[in-house]
Amino acid sequence: MEDGRQTFLDKVQAYGARCMTYEDPQAQQEARMTVNREKLEEKALIGLAEVGKFTPAKEEIEHAFLYQLLLWFKSSFRWVNQPECLNCRSTTVGIGTSGPNSEERKYMCTNVELYRCPRCYLDARFPRYNDPRKLLQTRSGRCGEWANCFTLYCRAFGYKSRLVLSFIDHVWTECYSSFLGRWVHLDPCEGIMDRPLLYEEGWGKELTYIVALAHNGVHDVTKRYTRKWDQVLSRRRITTEEDVKEVLMLLTMQLRGGLPAEEWEELMALDQIEEEEIARSSSQDPPVDENLPGRLSGSEEWRTLRGEMGNSSQASRVRKKCPVRPCFDEHVKLIKQAVGSLCSDIIEAEASVMKVVLGLKALYDFLQKLHSQPFRSRELQLDSATEVAWLGHAADETITLLLQALGLQWTLREDEKFWVSVEGNPVHSAVALPAALALLNRLTKDHPAELTVKWLVHGIRLCRGEAVSSGEESPAGISSAAFDGLLESKWEEPEGAKGGWIIYHLPKERSETLAAYEITSANDCPERDPRDWLLEGSNDNGISWKILDEQKGQFFVERFLSKTYEIQPKNHFLCNSIRLRVLEVKDSSTQSRLQISGLDLIALKP
């Protein structure tokens, strides 16, 4: 087994050098300079506020920020199947490999893929860079480049981070979460966090060795990623298990050689804690309510060739009941109420439609400028005649109510200028402003929907209820996200394409007569939009249901499109629970998911 021991050592050491680059202060600074940190902090705090955590602990904020960093990285890094032709932008075709030239070698490149354009016959090179600083510039590649660069970002923002090498030809990242008190799996290619069984249960991979590498230690973490250890063990044939332990311990001792005794002891204690945590988790049953899809990154042909499209049994697994989630959505009601009052005042004043739209546009533009500022210190002066006309009258109760709903205040300063600024916890305005902007954007289009205006004036948006659904994608697509008023969030049902439901339970002892409802399409994948559905009401907290409305053949021609539907008076009755039961999505033949950005339930005004 001596040859096997050396093979194992060489494989691990090949990834070791880049881990030291993550500790370079200059590399970390270069990484931080490419990120709008405050914007990610705002998104992290909004995500926590959505589940009622408006004053979270420092450790929880750090955990939420890490997830937002993962999502940002996935959207800003580019996956490369084959490089485009620089001349005509056609897709190139692989023609072989080559060694790196002197310039490419500077950036830890050991292999270059060669491609040729089938139209103009120009050749293209795809250097596989291993220097994460170079990847900050190219911002492209496959899983090796993605994980390498993302791990640098994690270190740049102060997280204990490791590059994770799987011998099945995949790489990802682990970070230590002080909030959870353990290491957390992050796959930047997939945008998935803390789903360690993704590869075995989702992709259907037969795992062997999984090694986590950092500047101060190298660890066998395979057991974290499997619930089939006996099967995995039978496939670990490169060398003996004793050799694996000895090699990794030798590498770890070399990395820790110059450390003070106190730090050495601390790391050894953490190693022991992790070993015990992994041993516990590996003996637990897989969570049956965890959505673990096949691989999403890369071309379908490439994923199929690698056998990573997923287990067919995944879709048929029995899922646990999703949790009932409180909805912190009162700001949406208050915003709609204030804007509805504003529209009502304008209608009573017999203003022209053009004047209404121009006024609302001035309000939208002003709030948009305010929203673009750092969220902790947002403030803006009213500096145009239209803004002053619409916002500059402190006696205007409607505008005052709107600002209060947005977590804002206005003041008349010594220069006799009106200023609007954050009042109280800035997270409140961070949550509310996007909801107001989305509504005003709809109202300021060339032809605002009459039903939207009608129910802003004559209806009242239900709030402060609880949501539960047939399934959800946690944490990014939970059921309460359908009611938070934010376009960027959504409820996503992984197996809802041919049937999924979401229920809104009103607060205890409360019933309302539903008059209308609005559904807003999500940010992507139109094929996941609901097409056929029933809206049902219950007056016994969901024991029995009556149909309020039925729709078939509905299509959302735009992303973030809101469509309003009225309940026929013959179907009006007092409800304490409302259920949207989607029968089928736009195209259930291509995938299994159902998603909506928003569901607004509108009752008759008392």
N, C-alpha and C positions, 0 to 999 in steps of 0.2 A: 504493500500500500504506500510505499515511499513516494512513488511517482504520483499517486493520487493526492497525497498530502501536499506535494509541491504544486500540483494543478490547482488545488483549492486555494492555496496561499497566493499564487499568481493572480487568480481571478479576483480575489478580494483586494490585493494590493494595487491592482490596476485602477481601482476607484479611489484609493486612499489619498492621492496627491491633491485632487480637486477639493477634498474636504478641508485641507489646510488653507486654501484660498478663501474660504468662507470667513476666516478669522482676520483677513486683511482689512484694517480700518478704512483704507482708501477704497477698496472694493465695496465695502458696506456703505460708505458715503455716496459713491456713484449710484448704488441701487436706490438709496433713499431719495436721491434727487429726482428720480423718475416717477415718484409716487406722490399724489396729493393726499398727504397723511390725514389732514383735517376732514377731507371729504369721506375717507374710509372710516374715520372715527365717528362721523355723523351717521353714516349708514349702520355702523355697529350699534350705536345708541338707539337708532330708530328700530332696528331689529329687536332689541331688548324691550323697548317701549311697547312694541306690538304685543308682547306677552305680559304687559303690566309692570315691567321693571324700569321705572323712571329714575331711580337712584341706585343703580347696581354697584356692587363692590368692584374694586380695581381688578381683581382676578377675573371676574366675569366679563368686564369690558375687554380685557386683553384677549380672552377666549373668543369673544364675538368679533374683535378686530382681526384676529387670525383668519376667521372664516371669510370676512370681507376681503382680506388680502388675497385669499385663494380665488375668490370669484373675480376680483379685478385682474389677477394674473391670467386666468383662463381667457378672459375677454381681450387681453392686450397682447398675448403671445400668439404666434401664427403656426399652425400645424402644416408640415410639408410632406405631401405624398411624393410628388415630383416637382422640381422647380419649374417656374414658368420660363418660357423663352424670353430673353431680354429684348429681342427684336420685335416679335409679333404677338407676344403674350399667349401663345399656344402652349398646351401641356406637352412637356417633353417626354421622351421614352428612355428608359435606362439602357446603357450600352456597356456597363462594366464598372470597375473601380480603379483607383490609382493611389499612389502615395502622395502625401502633401508636398507642396512646394515650400520654399524657405519662408515665405510670408505666412502661410497657413500653419507651419510648424511652430511659429511664435506663440500660437494660441492653443497649444496642447492638442493639435489635430494629428491623428494617426491614420485616418482613412478618408478618402474623398470618393464620393459616388459620381459617376459620369453619366450625363444625359445628352440626348440629341433631339433637336426640334424636327418633327416629321414634315414640317412645311417649308422652313427655310434652311434646314440642315446645319444650323449653328449648334455648337456644343455648349453645354452648361456644366459647371462644377457645383457640387454640393458638399463642401467641407464639413465634416462632423466635428465641430469644435467642442473641446472639453473645458476650456477656460471660461468660467462663468462671467468674468468681466467682458469678454468678447460677446457673450450671449446677451448681455445688456444692450449691445448695439444691434446685433442681428435680429433678436427677438423672434426667432423662428427655429423650427427643428421638429424632432419627434420626442418620444418619452425621455430619452437620455438628456437631451438639451433642456427640456421643460423642467424635469426634476432637479437637474443641476442648478439652473438659474433660480428656480423658486426657492431652493434651500438657502441660497445666498440671501434672497429677500427676507426669509424668515430670520436668519441670523442678524441681518441689518436692522431689524426691528426688535432685537433683543431676546428672541426666543431661543431656548436650547433646542438645537435642530440636528437632524441626522439625515444623511442620504441613505436610502434603503435600496439594496440590490437584491433582486430576485433572480435566481439562476434560470428561470423560465423566460428570460429576456424582457424584463420590465424593471423600471426604476421609479421610485416615488420618494416622499418625504415623511419624516416623523418629527413632531414638535412636542415638547413637554408642556402640558396644560396645568398651570398652578390651580386653576379652577376645578379641574377634575382630579388632580393629584396623580396623573399618569401620562404616559406617552400617547399621542394621538396620531392616527394615520391620516395623511393628506395626499390625494392624488391630483396634481395640478392639471393633468391632461383631461381628466373626467370632471373636475370641479367637485369632487366628493371628499367629505371629511368624516373621519371616525367611522368608517365602514370596513374594518379589516377583513371581513369575509367576502368582500367584493370579488376577489380573484377566484377563490375556490367555489363559492356558491353562485356568483353572478356570471363570471366569464367561463366557468367550467374548466379551470386550469388544474392540472395535476402538479401540485407544488413539490419542491424539493428543499432547496436551501434559500433562506431569506436572511440577509445580513444587514445590520444597521451600522453605518460608519460616521464617526464624528472626529473632531480634533483630539478628543480625550478618551476615546474608547471605541471598540468594535465588538458587536454583540450579535449572537444568533437569536433572532426574534421570530423564527418560523412558527412557533406555537401560537403566537398572537394571531396568525392569519389562517389557522386551520382548526377544524373540529374533527379531523380525520387523521390524527397523528400517526396511528399505526400504519395507515396506507402511505402517508408521506415518508415515514421511516423506512419503509420497504423500497422506496425509490431513491434514497440517499446512498448512492453507491460509489461516489467519487473516492471517498476515503472512509476511515472508521470514525465513529462518533467521538472517540477519545481524541483522535487527531484534530477534529473540528474544534473541540474545546481548547486543546493545547495551542493551536494556531491562533485562535482569536484571543486567548489570554496573553500569548507572547506579543501580539501586535498591540494589545491594550497596554501592557507593561511598558513597551517601547514609547508609546505616546505619552504615558504618565511619568516617564522616567525622571524628569526634572521638576516635578511638582513638589511643593512642601508636604510634609507628612500629614498635616491636618486636612489639606485638600484631597490627598490620596485616600485617606480614611473615609471622608465624606462621599467620595465617588464610589468606593467599594460598598458602602452602606446603601447607596441608591441602587447599585447593581443588584444587591440582594433583594431589595424591595421590589424591583422590576421583575426579577426572576420569579418571585412568589406570586406577583400579580398575573404574569403570563401563565403560570401553572394553573392558577384558579380559573382564568378565563378559558383556557384550552379544554377544561373538563366540563364546561357549561354547554347546554344545548344551544344551537343557533337561534337567534330571535326570529320567530316566524313572521313578525309584522315588519321586518326590515326589507325595504325594496333594494334588491341587488341586481341591477340590469347587466346585460352583456356589455362588452366594450362599445363606447360611443366615439372615441377619437380614432381618426384614420379612415381610409376608404373602406367601403364594404368588402371589396375584393381582398384587400390586405388583411382585414379582421377575420374574414372567413378562412383565408389561407393559414392564419395563425391559430384557428380554432377558438376564437374569443367572442363569438357572437352571443354566447350565453346558453344556459341550460333551459331546455324546453319545459322542464318541470317547474321552473321558477314562477311562471304565470299561474300555475294551478295550485300553488301552496295555499293552505288555509291561513288567513290573516286574522290576527287578533283585532278586537274592536278598537278603533282609534279613540284617543282620549277626548273628553269633553273639554273644550278650550274657551275660557272667558274672552269676550270681545271688548277691547278697549277702543270703542269707536264713537264715543259721544261727540268728539270734535267734528266728525263727518256730519252728524245731525245739526250741530250748531252752525257749521259753515253753510250748509244747504238752507237752513232756516234764515240766516242773515242775508244770503244772496237772494232767496225767495222774497224776503221783505223788500229788498232793494228793487227787484223787478216789479213788485207790486206797486211801490211808490212811483216808479217811472210810468207804469201803465195808467195809474190814476191821474198822473199829471198830463196824460195824453201826449207824451213825447213821441216823436217819430221813431220807427224801428232803427233808422240810421243813427240817431242820437243815442239810443239805448246801446247799440253795438259799439259806438265810439267811446262811450263812457266806460263800459265794461272792459274795453280794450285798454283804456288808460289805466284802469285798476289792475288788469292782468300784467301789463308792462311794468308797472311800479313794483308789484309783488315779485315778478320775475327778477328784476334787478336786485331786490332785497334778498331773494333766495340765493342769488349767486355769491353773496358775501359769506365770510366765515361765520359758521352757525352760532358760535358762542357770543359774538359781538355784532350781530346784524343791526344796522341802523342806516337810515336813508332820509335825506331831505326831500320834501316836495318842491320840485323846481320847475314845473311847467304849469301853465294856466289850467290845462285840463285836469292835472293831478290835484291842484288846489281846489278846483271847482268840485271835484268828486270826493276828495279825501280831507280837504282842509277846513272842514266845519266841525269843530268839536261838539257842537250842539246836535249834530246829526246822529241820532240814537242808533240808526241802522248800521252806519259805518263803524261806530264804536263797538257795537255787538260783534261785527265781523272781525275787527282787530282783536277783540278779547278771545274770540273763538280760535284765532291764529296764534295766541300767546304773544300778542304784540300790544304796544301802547303808543300813543302819540303825545307829544309835548310841544308847547309853543315856547321857544327859547328866547334869549335876550335879543337876538338879531331879528325877532319877530318872524321867524321862519318855523314852519311846522316840520317836525321830525318824527319818524316812526322807528321804533326800536323794540328789541326783545324785552319782554316782561317776565320775570320769574325764571323758572327752569328752561334753558334754551332748547331742551329736547322737545318740549311741547310744540314750539314753533317749527322745529325740524320735522316733526310728524305731520303737523297740520298744513303747512304751506304747500307741499306737493298736492295734497287733496284739493285745496282751493284752486291752485293753478290748473289742475286737470278739469275741474268744473268750469272755470272761466274760459278756458281754451275752447271747450265745447260751445259755450254760449256766444263766443265772439267769431265763430265761423260765419261764412257768407249767409247761410240759411240755418240758424239755430233751430233745433227740433222743437216743434210746438208742444209736444207731449212733455219734453224735459222742462220747459218753462211752466207749463200748466201745473205740473206736480211739484215744482219748486214753490209755486205760489199757494197751491191748495192742499198740498200733502205735508206729511211729517215723516221724516226718515227714522225708522226704528233703530234703537241702539241699546247698548249695555246688556246684550243677551249672551248666550253661550252657543258655540258651534260644535258640531260633531259630523263626521262624514264616513262614507263607506271605506275610504282609504285616503292617505295623504303622503306627500313626500316631505319628510322632516330633514332639516329644519326649514328648507326654502319654500315648501309648498303646503303649509299646514292649513287646516280648515278656517281658522280665524282670519287668515290673510285675505279671504274673499270679502271681508267686511271692514277692512282698515282704511279704505279710501285711497290707497296708494297704487298707482299704476304699475310700479316696478315689482310689486309683490303679486302672488297668485296662489290660488288653491290648485293643487295638482294631484289627481287621482291616478296612480300608476297603472291600475287595471280597470279604468272606468270607461274605456272607449265604447263598450257595448252595454253599459249600465253602471251608473254610479250616482250617489246622492249626497247632498249636504243639507243639514237641518240647522235652523236657527231657532233656539228656544228663547222666548222672551223672559225678562226678569220675573221672578216669582210673584204670584198674585196679579199679574198684568195680562190683559188681553187686548187685542187691537183688530180692527176691521181693515184688512189689506185691500188697497185700492189700485196699486200699480207696483211694478218692480222693474229694475234695470239690470241688465247683464252686460258686462264689459269684457271684451276679448283680451286675451293675454298677450305678452310681448312677442311671442314667436310661434312657429308651428301651427299654421291655420288649420291643419288637418285634425288638431286636437280640440277645436272649437265645438261646443254643443250644437247639434243640428235639430234633434227631436227631444222634447222634454215635456214633463208634467210639473206644474207647480201645485202643491197640495197644502192644505191647512188642517190643523188639528186643534180641538178645544179641550183635549184631555192629555196634553203633554206628550203627544206622539203615539198614543195607543191605537187610535183609529184616525183615518185620513179621508178628507174630501177633496175632490179636484177643484182648484181655483181657476186654473188656466191650462190650456194645452197648445203646444206649438209644434209644427212639423216643417221640415225643409227650410230652416232658418240658416242664413249665411252671414258671416261677419266679413265684409269686404276689406276692412282695414284692421291693423293692430291697434289696440286700445280704443276700439270703437264701442260706444255705449248705445244700447238699444232699449227703448222703454216700451213696456207692455202694460195695458190696462186690464184690470179684472172686471168682468161683466157684473153689473149690479145684482143679477140673479144669483151670483156665486158669493156675494158678500156675507160673511158671518164672523163673529168674534173668534179669533185664533190666539192660542198661546204658543204655538209651534208652527213653523213653516218649513216645508221640505221642497227643494228643487231636485226632481228625479230625472236625470238625463238618461234617455233611452239609447241614444247613439250619437257619436261625434260625426264631424264632417266626413272623415275617411277612416273608418275602423279597420279597413283592410291592410293599411300600411303600418299601423302601430297600435299600442294598447292603451294609450294615455288619454285622459280628459283633463282640461284645464280652463279656468276662467280667472281673469284679473279681479273682477268685482261682482258682487250681488248686493244691490241696494233694495231694501224692502220699504215700501212707502204706504203709510196708513192714512186714512181720512183724518183731516184736522178735526178736533173736537168742536 
